[in-house]
């Protein structure tokens, strides 16, 4: 009987395998994955579409990863049911895999709003490699695309399609692009760059209907927006976000909220059953509560924590937060935590130099940094992230943090020396 | 494993460490050619930090539990189990800047190409890293540290 069973082989699954093997070199591991070559990097899908990366480059672990870690990888298989009383996972086809410790790393699936015509040929989502392969093929004959959503995924798709020479219209229901991670000023900086690259940005509207061609109603011809404008297109990409894939725990004792509820060891409400990655509601160290955060680095970290605990080494997840680094359209930016506070009670420090296209913003609460946005000059953002994560009181040196030549040398000597001798 | 420790009390802020780092990471390994004939000029992987009178140099700490490795989206950043080095595979790097976001030391740079990152490799082909060997005041020392 396999000791460890992991459903899902993306960031969280991979992180768990590596952590388990650090602790337990011999316990049997079985990984169940719907994808045939699961060890690729999802965030690199846009580079695949743009032609910048091949599947080979996208592989975040080599082909011998499963073999080297002595993992039985059941690829191309779907886990359909859990029996927690008898401790087995049922696969498509009816066969069963028993477990002692189970990790649910099932990830997320694209959120698809109800849009009339969303089932037409030419409408794509942007999550798995097979989505990407189909889309890449279609692009060869396409000229115009509508991207629904101007968040992280939408912006990455828009860049990839633009690089492939398509005319792109990005439609965002909110007033600003990247509104979940940026404030209006930073959003506008990015918007200007994206428009310059030739993308049409429509905000405050939604795609209401997708119309078919006169000669074939099943093939995408145009998208109709909220105000009635009709945008001709060959492709519609739905890039709004992901929702957790929790179907497998329906009807079991595993407690769920918007995602699967876990404790700091990444264990669910059922002993020996763990969850990590986009499916889990993990700890946010800024908000001091558990929430869904569909981010690759966090998924990998959560997977590692689950793996250690599954293998018997006690480890606590120290938490993540909303944290994104973006490279798209040649405007590097980093956003972490509460970057655009909606309520009172926060102190905001801003340095904005439009001529140099520089923007630095810190959000503080009681002299502790709880959010930041860095645009263009991002190389020292990690130092701020460190101060944030460690809840350092920055009262005495907060102005220095947004200065142009900010670096470690500007931190108080004691703090700096402590940092540099650690790690 | 070994780690470079900066002694800020004896650092003069001369910046020679950056110069030698640049040369060591150039194609020619020649100071004149590296500075005048290689375009774009190769990047120093280390950073001289100055806030007078304080100065010292910081470079990748090759952390034991390296956040950049766990955060890396492409698998380019790895922790070498044998040497303890945090290695970076330029071919795999997608330039997403996620490692920059999580590096507590701000020790990761965007390479001159703007497409990948660059960081200290502890001059793995040399016995003593170029910055340490060429610091005129002994402000950089290579020390054995226990994880």
Interface residues (C-beta under 8 A of the other chain):
Chain A: X15 X41 X43 X44 X47 X52 X53 X57 X58 X59 X60 X61 X296 X297 X300 X301 X304 X323 X324 X325 X326 X327 X330 X332 X334 X336 X378 X379 X380 X381 X382 X383 X385 X386 X407 X408 X409 X410 X413 X419 X420 X421 X423
Chain B: X5 X6 X47 X49 X50 X51 X54 X55 X56 X58 X61 X63 X64 X70 X71 X72 X73 X74 X75 X91 X92 X94 X95 X96 X97 X98 X100 X101 X102 X103 X104 X105 X106 X107 X108 X109 X110 X114
